[in-house]
Amino acid sequence: MLRDAGFDEVIAEDRTDQFNQVLLRELKAIEKEKDEFIHDFSEEDYNDIVGGWKAKLIRSSSGEQRWGLFIAKKK
């Protein structure tokens, strides 16, 4: 797709594993500070964030969702 748009130097990397590691680290951190987070924001915000991150982990672990890094140069 990037080459079709006129880019000739294209690097594409699957970063799904890295993204999953970051999500797991962030989930541990927010779950550890749950009470403080809810105090500063709300329980609804906490549940939305944690639920969204867990859903991303499920999708990316099953192959339904991938995360990529794309670097492209156009002359």
N, C-alpha and C positions, 0 to 999 in steps of 0.2 A: 504494500500500500504506500509506504514512504517513497519507494523507488518510482512508483507510478505518479507521485506528486512532484517528481523532479529532483529528489535527493539521490546522490550517487554514493556517498559514503554512509553506510547504515550499519549500526551495531544494535542488536536486539538480544537482551538477556532475560531469562525467566527468573524472577526474583520472588517467586511464591514462597519458597522455604524461608527466605529472610523475612518476608512480610509476616508469615505465621509466627516466627520466633518473636518478632516485635510485638505482635498482638498478644501472645501469651505473657510476655514480660509486662506489658501494660495492664493486662487483666489482673495479674497477681498484685500489681501496685495499687490499682483502684479498689480491688476487693479488700486489700489490707487497710485502706483508708476510707472504707465505706461510710462510716458514721460521720467523719469529717466532711466528706464530699456532700452527703445529704444535708448536713448542717449548712454548708455554703451555698448549695444549689437546691435540689429537691430529690425526693426518692424517685419521682417519675423520670427526672434527668438521668439519675444513676441507672435505673432499669433500662432506659432507652439506649444508653451508651453500652452497657454490659451486654444487653441482648443483641445489639447490632454487631458488636465485635465477635460474639460467640457465633452468630449466624455467618459472618464472614469466614470464620475458622472452619465451620462445617462445609460451606461451599467450596472453599479453596482446598480443603483436605480431600473432598470427593472429586475434584477436578472440574467442577462446574464454574469456578471462578479462578482466574490466574492473575498474577501481578507481574508486570514487565517493566524493564528499563529500556528506553529507546534513545539512542543518540544518532542524529543524522545531520549531515552537512550538505549544503546546496552551494554549488559554484555560481 
